[in-house]
Amino acid sequence: MSALTESLGFLASRMRQIGIFIALIVIVLLFQVLTDGRLLTAGNVSNIIVQNSYILILAIGMVMLIIAGHIDLSVGSVAAFVGAISGIMIQSWGTPWWVAIIASLLVGALVGAWQGFWIAYVGIPAFIVTLAGMLIFRGLTQIVLGNQRITPFPNEYRQLGGGYVFPQLFPASASAAEWITVGLGVIALIMLVSSQLKGRISRVKYGLEVEPLAWFVAKLAFTGVLVLGLTYLLGIAPGSRGTPIVLLVLGVLVVVYTAVMNRSVFGRHIYARGGNLHAAQLSGIKTQKVDFYLFVNMGVLAALAGLVFTGRLNSAGPGAGNLFELDAIAAAFIGGAAVTGGIGTVTGAITGGLIMGVLNNGMSLMGVSTDYQQFIKGMVLLLAVAFDVFNKRRSGGRRATPKSWAVVDKAKGDDKPKDTGKPGAPQAGATTPPAPEAPAADTRVGVSGE
């Protein structure tokens, strides 16, 4: 009974993070019933992944910005601009497709550096800079393309956004594709379980807080079922097409950026900057440099999303990337990012993007018109942010970075005499009991008492 009570208590304390995964499961099961089983078919699952891949890529960069207290309204226009640049390079200049891809990513980095300079070093709010960027790069896209569409693109280029790994490698052998897909799924499962076990052992070794064992085992079992289920749908189920190339790209991005946010100094600085800017500056964090590199990173991810989208459509047009920024922002907030900054995860943003993708796909399968789809998605976003506000009020408005991180406190006044906590006992170094003072402000990095 004590283990059950402990697990329930942990679940209640983590309802914000766990709730989005529960919501995704409920939505999937609901549409699976409402669509008479058409949602979880091999072909449709592949469509959901491919159709939402560029939004998920943008959501990774967007949640990092939101955690740091920023936002980027220009990512859709930047994605369109980069797609147009790659089209001009390939079609007009005869550039090899792989050179065009590398150059396009560099263009995205330059765009991010341009916007990051104005935000980090000039001090213009990100909202204004990226709003201007949205207009600038949308206009540049139309200028570069001359309001015309560029098509077609080389087959190798198109594979990034709409290709499947194994039909290309084994065009005459479905069985080979199946076994390699299954092998990738098993490898992914082993890596996931081993990383979770290693992380738990490390936290126990250093005396850090860990989740209850029963909950940990249940989480691993559930995750394993999801990975194996996806493997079956992509590689074995009737109508399976193999593994989408963009899914491998997404997998690498999720692993890398999760490690960056959870295990690197830069990730800790991002949380610290968003949780309490003043405390982060007092602790010696170069917040300007953090902001600059965040927008460079967002530019690269926006460029990658533009390449994926262009490859999937096999064309670059002046209207590409329309409203991508809103979908990415919605994915981050639905995934648990706080509007005040300091809170959010990469996996949460991916989950939020999948929720939006499943909603779109499920409603389309049901024949729901686009106007009602927009209304429903707007309500989902509003409820997600309302849930965030409710949780913040219930917790007293405190925000904290992960407990595994050392708390840095270099604020002035650390050497002040401290109360012994005993009634009537004089403080150390004081000859007479001092008058009561207001408690010192909490200046820990990543913690805000607002």
C-alpha positions in Angstrom: 0.0 0.0 0.0 2.9 2.4 0.8 4.3 1.8 -2.7 0.9 2.6 -4.2 0.5 5.7 -2.1 4.0 6.8 -3.1 3.3 6.3 -6.8 0.0 8.2 -6.6 1.7 11.0 -4.7 4.4 11.2 -7.4 1.7 11.2 -10.1 -0.1 14.0 -8.5 3.1 16.1 -8.2 4.0 15.5 -11.8 0.5 15.9 -13.3 1.6 18.8 -15.5 4.3 16.7 -17.2 2.4 13.4 -17.2 -0.9 14.9 -18.2 0.2 15.7 -21.8 1.1 12.1 -22.4 -2.2 10.9 -21.0 -4.0 13.5 -23.2 -2.2 12.2 -26.3 -3.2 8.6 -25.5 -6.8 9.6 -24.9 -7.0 11.5 -28.1 -5.5 8.7 -30.1 -7.9 6.1 -28.6 -10.9 8.5 -29.2 -10.2 9.0 -32.9 -9.4 5.3 -33.3 -12.9 4.6 -32.2 -14.5 7.6 -34.1 -12.8 6.7 -37.3 -13.6 3.0 -37.2 -10.0 2.0 -36.7 -8.6 4.0 -39.6 -6.3 6.2 -37.4 -3.8 3.5 -36.4 -3.2 1.9 -39.7 0.3 1.6 -41.1 -0.2 4.1 -43.9 -2.0 6.7 -41.8 0.7 6.6 -39.0 3.3 7.2 -41.6 1.3 10.1 -43.0 1.0 11.6 -39.5 4.8 11.5 -39.0 5.6 12.9 -42.5 2.9 15.6 -42.5 3.9 17.0 -39.1 7.7 16.5 -39.2 8.5 20.1 -40.0 6.3 21.3 -37.2 8.0 19.0 -34.7 11.4 20.2 -35.9 10.3 23.8 -35.3 8.8 22.9 -31.9 12.2 21.7 -30.6 13.8 25.1 -31.2 10.7 27.0 -30.2 10.4 25.4 -26.8 14.0 26.3 -26.1 13.3 29.9 -26.8 10.1 29.9 -24.7 12.0 28.3 -21.8 14.4 31.2 -22.0 11.6 33.7 -22.1 11.6 34.5 -25.8 9.5 33.7 -28.9 10.1 33.5 -32.6 7.4 34.6 -35.0 9.6 34.4 -38.1 10.2 30.7 -38.4 7.6 30.1 -41.1 8.9 32.8 -43.3 12.5 31.7 -42.7 11.5 28.1 -43.7 10.0 29.5 -46.9 13.0 31.7 -47.6 15.4 28.8 -47.2 13.3 26.5 -49.4 13.4 29.2 -52.0 17.1 29.6 -51.8 17.7 25.9 -52.1 15.4 25.9 -55.2 17.3 28.7 -56.9 20.6 27.1 -56.2 19.5 23.7 -57.6 17.4 24.9 -60.6 19.1 28.1 -61.7 22.7 27.6 -60.6 23.0 23.9 -61.1 24.3 23.3 -57.6 24.4 19.7 -56.4 21.6 18.8 -54.1 23.8 18.1 -51.1 25.7 21.3 -51.5 22.4 23.2 -51.6 21.2 21.5 -48.4 24.4 22.5 -46.5 24.3 26.0 -47.9 20.7 26.3 -46.9 21.4 25.3 -43.3 24.2 28.0 -43.2 21.7 30.6 -44.5 19.4 29.6 -41.7 22.3 30.1 -39.2 23.0 33.5 -40.6 19.4 34.5 -40.4 19.3 33.4 -36.7 22.6 35.3 -36.0 21.1 38.4 -37.6 18.0 38.3 -35.4 20.0 37.1 -32.3 22.2 40.2 -32.6 19.3 42.6 -32.4 17.8 40.7 -29.5 20.8 39.8 -27.4 23.2 42.8 -28.0 20.9 45.7 -29.0 18.2 44.8 -26.6 15.1 44.8 -28.9 12.5 42.4 -27.6 12.3 39.1 -29.5 8.6 39.7 -30.3 9.4 42.8 -32.3 12.6 41.5 -34.0 11.0 38.3 -35.1 7.8 40.0 -36.2 9.9 42.2 -38.4 11.8 39.1 -39.5 8.5 37.5 -40.5 7.7 40.3 -42.8 11.3 40.7 -44.1 11.9 37.1 -45.0 8.4 36.6 -46.4 9.1 39.5 -48.7 12.5 38.2 -49.6 10.9 34.8 -50.5 8.6 36.5 -52.9 11.4 38.6 -54.4 13.7 35.5 -54.8 11.0 33.4 -56.4 9.4 36.3 -58.4 6.1 35.1 -57.1 6.6 31.8 -59.0 6.9 28.3 -57.8 10.1 26.2 -58.4 9.6 22.6 -59.3 10.7 19.8 -59.5 13.6 18.9 -57.2 16.1 16.1 -57.5 14.9 12.7 -56.2 17.6 12.7 -53.5 16.5 16.1 -52.2 12.9 14.9 -52.0 13.7 11.9 -49.9 14.4 14.2 -46.9 10.8 15.2 -46.6 8.9 12.4 -48.1 11.1 9.4 -48.6 11.2 6.1 -46.8 14.6 4.5 -46.0 14.2 0.9 -46.9 12.1 1.0 -50.0 15.0 3.0 -51.5 17.7 0.7 -50.2 15.8 -2.6 -50.9 13.3 -1.8 -53.7 12.7 -5.4 -54.6 12.7 -7.0 -51.1 9.9 -6.1 -48.7 11.2 -8.7 -46.2 14.6 -7.0 -45.8 12.8 -3.7 -45.2 10.7 -5.3 -42.5 13.6 -6.9 -40.7 15.7 -3.8 -40.7 12.8 -1.7 -39.5 12.2 -4.2 -36.7 15.9 -4.1 -35.9 15.9 -0.3 -35.6 12.9 -0.5 -33.3 14.7 -3.0 -31.1 17.9 -0.9 -31.0 15.8 2.2 -30.1 14.1 0.3 -27.3 17.4 -1.0 -25.9 19.0 2.5 -26.0 15.9 4.0 -24.3 15.8 1.4 -21.5 19.5 1.5 -20.9 19.6 5.3 -20.7 16.7 5.4 -18.3 18.4 2.7 -16.1 21.7 4.5 -16.2 20.1 7.8 -15.3 18.3 6.3 -12.3 21.4 4.5 -11.0 23.3 7.8 -11.3 20.7 9.7 -9.4 20.6 7.1 -6.6 24.4 7.1 -6.4 24.5 10.8 -5.8 21.5 10.9 -3.4 19.2 12.8 -5.8 15.4 12.5 -5.9 14.2 9.6 -8.0 10.7 8.5 -9.0 9.1 5.5 -7.2 10.3 2.2 -8.5 6.8 1.0 -9.4 6.2 4.1 -11.5 9.6 3.8 -13.1 8.9 0.2 -14.1 5.4 1.1 -15.4 6.8 4.0 -17.4 9.5 1.7 -19.0 6.9 -1.0 -19.8 4.5 1.6 -21.4 7.3 3.2 -23.4 8.4 -0.2 -24.6 4.9 -1.0 -25.8 4.8 2.3 -27.7 8.1 1.7 -29.4 7.3 -1.9 -30.4 3.8 -0.8 -31.6 5.3 1.9 -33.8 7.9 -0.6 -35.1 5.1 -3.0 -36.0 3.1 -0.4 -37.9 6.1 0.9 -39.9 7.7 -2.4 -40.7 5.3 -5.4 -40.4 1.6 -4.3 -40.5 -0.3 -4.6 -43.8 0.4 -1.4 -45.9 3.6 -0.6 -44.1 6.1 1.5 -46.1 9.2 1.3 -44.0 10.8 4.0 -41.8 10.3 7.6 -43.0 13.7 9.2 -43.4 12.5 12.3 -41.6 11.6 10.1 -38.6 15.3 9.2 -38.2 16.2 12.9 -38.4 13.6 13.6 -35.7 14.9 10.8 -33.6 18.5 12.2 -33.7 17.3 15.7 -33.0 15.2 14.6 -30.0 18.1 12.6 -28.5 20.6 15.4 -29.1 18.5 18.3 -27.8 17.2 16.4 -24.8 20.8 15.7 -23.8 21.7 19.4 -24.4 18.8 20.6 -22.2 19.2 18.1 -19.4 22.9 17.4 -19.2 24.8 20.3 -20.6 25.9 23.6 -19.1 24.2 25.5 -22.0 20.9 23.8 -21.2 21.2 24.7 -17.6 21.9 28.3 -18.6 18.7 28.3 -20.7 16.6 27.2 -17.8 18.3 29.7 -15.5 17.9 32.6 -17.9 14.2 31.9 -18.2 13.6 31.0 -14.6 15.2 34.1 -13.1 17.1 36.5 -15.4 18.5 38.7 -12.6 19.8 35.7 -10.6 21.3 34.2 -13.7 23.2 37.3 -14.4 24.4 37.5 -10.8 25.6 34.0 -11.0 27.9 34.9 -13.9 25.9 33.4 -16.8 26.4 35.3 -20.0 22.8 35.7 -20.9 23.5 37.7 -24.0 25.5 34.9 -25.5 22.8 32.4 -24.5 20.2 34.4 -26.3 22.4 34.8 -29.4 23.1 31.1 -29.7 19.4 30.2 -29.1 18.4 32.2 -32.1 21.2 30.9 -34.3 20.0 27.4 -33.3 16.4 28.4 -34.2 17.5 29.6 -37.6 19.2 26.3 -38.4 16.1 24.3 -37.3 13.8 26.6 -39.3 16.1 26.0 -42.3 15.9 22.3 -41.8 12.1 22.4 -41.5 12.0 24.4 -44.7 14.1 21.8 -46.5 11.9 19.0 -45.2 8.7 20.8 -46.3 10.1 21.7 -49.7 11.2 18.2 -50.3 7.9 16.7 -49.3 5.9 19.1 -51.6 8.6 18.8 -54.4 8.3 22.6 -54.9 9.2 25.9 -53.3 6.5 28.6 -53.4 6.0 32.1 -52.0 3.2 30.9 -49.7 5.2 28.1 -48.1 5.5 28.0 -44.3 2.4 30.0 -43.7 1.4 29.8 -40.0 4.2 27.4 -39.2 5.2 29.6 -36.3 1.7 29.4 -34.7 1.7 25.6 -34.9 5.2 25.4 -33.4 4.2 27.8 -30.6 1.0 25.8 -29.9 3.0 22.6 -29.8 5.4 24.0 -27.2 2.6 25.4 -24.9 0.4 22.3 -25.2 3.5 20.3 -24.4 3.9 22.0 -21.0 6.0 25.0 -21.6 5.2 27.9 -19.3 4.2 31.3 -20.7 6.5 32.9 -18.1 9.5 30.9 -19.1 11.8 28.6 -17.1 9.7 25.5 -17.7 9.4 23.1 -20.6 11.0 20.0 -22.2 11.9 18.8 -25.7 9.8 15.6 -25.3 6.9 17.7 -24.1 7.0 19.9 -27.2 7.2 16.8 -29.4 4.2 15.4 -27.6 2.3 18.7 -28.0 3.1 18.6 -31.7 1.8 15.1 -32.0 -1.4 16.1 -30.2 -2.0 18.8 -32.8 -1.1 16.4 -35.6 -3.4 13.6 -34.4 -6.2 16.2 -34.0 -5.7 17.4 -37.6 -5.5 13.9 -39.0 -8.4 12.5 -37.0 -10.7 15.3 -37.8 -9.8 15.1 -41.5 -10.6 11.3 -41.4 -14.0 12.2 -39.9 -14.7 14.8 -42.6 -14.6 17.8 -40.2 -14.3 21.0 -42.1 -11.2 23.2 -41.7 -13.0 26.0 -40.0 -14.2 23.7 -37.2 -10.7 22.2 -37.1 -9.2 25.7 -36.4 -11.8 26.3 -33.7 -11.1 23.1 -31.9 -7.3 23.5 -32.1 -7.7 27.0 -30.7 -9.7 25.7 -27.8 -7.1 23.0 -27.1 -4.4 25.6 -26.9 -6.4 27.9 -24.6 -7.2 25.0 -22.3 -3.5 23.9 -22.2 -2.4 27.4 -21.2 -5.2 27.7 -18.7 -4.1 24.4 -17.1 -0.5 25.9 -16.9 -1.8 29.0 -15.1 -3.9 26.9 -12.7 -0.9 24.7 -11.8 1.2 27.8 -11.2 -1.3 29.3 -8.8 -1.8 26.0 -7.0 2.0 25.6 -6.5 2.4 29.2 -5.3 4.0 30.5 -8.5 7.3 28.8 -7.8 9.4 27.6 -10.8 12.3 25.3 -10.4 14.9 23.8 -12.7 15.5 20.0 -12.4 16.6 19.1 -8.9 19.7 17.3 -10.2 21.3 20.7 -10.9 23.4 22.5 -8.4 21.8 25.7 -7.1 24.0 28.6 -7.8 23.6 31.5 -5.4 26.0 34.4 -5.7 23.5 37.1 -4.7 24.7 39.7 -2.2 24.0 39.1 1.5 24.9 35.4 1.6 27.3 36.2 4.5 24.7 37.8 6.6 24.1 36.2 10.1 21.3 33.6 9.9 18.7 32.8 12.5 19.3 29.7 14.6 15.7 28.9 14.5 15.4 28.7 18.3 13.0 31.1 20.1 15.0 33.7 22.0 18.4 32.5 20.9 20.7 35.2 19.7 22.1 35.0 16.2 25.7 34.1 15.7 28.0 37.2 15.9 25.2 39.4 17.5 25.4 40.7 21.0 21.6 41.4 21.2 18.7 39.8 19.3 18.1 41.9 16.2 14.7 43.2 15.2 12.7 40.8 12.9 13.5 41.3 9.3 11.7 40.4 6.1 12.9 37.1 4.6 15.5 37.5 2.0 14.4 37.1 -1.6 15.1 33.7 -3.2 17.7 34.4 -5.8 18.5 30.8 -6.7 19.1 30.2 -10.4 16.0 28.9 -12.1 13.7 29.7 -9.2 11.3 32.6 -9.2 9.0 33.5 -6.4 6.9 35.6 -8.6 
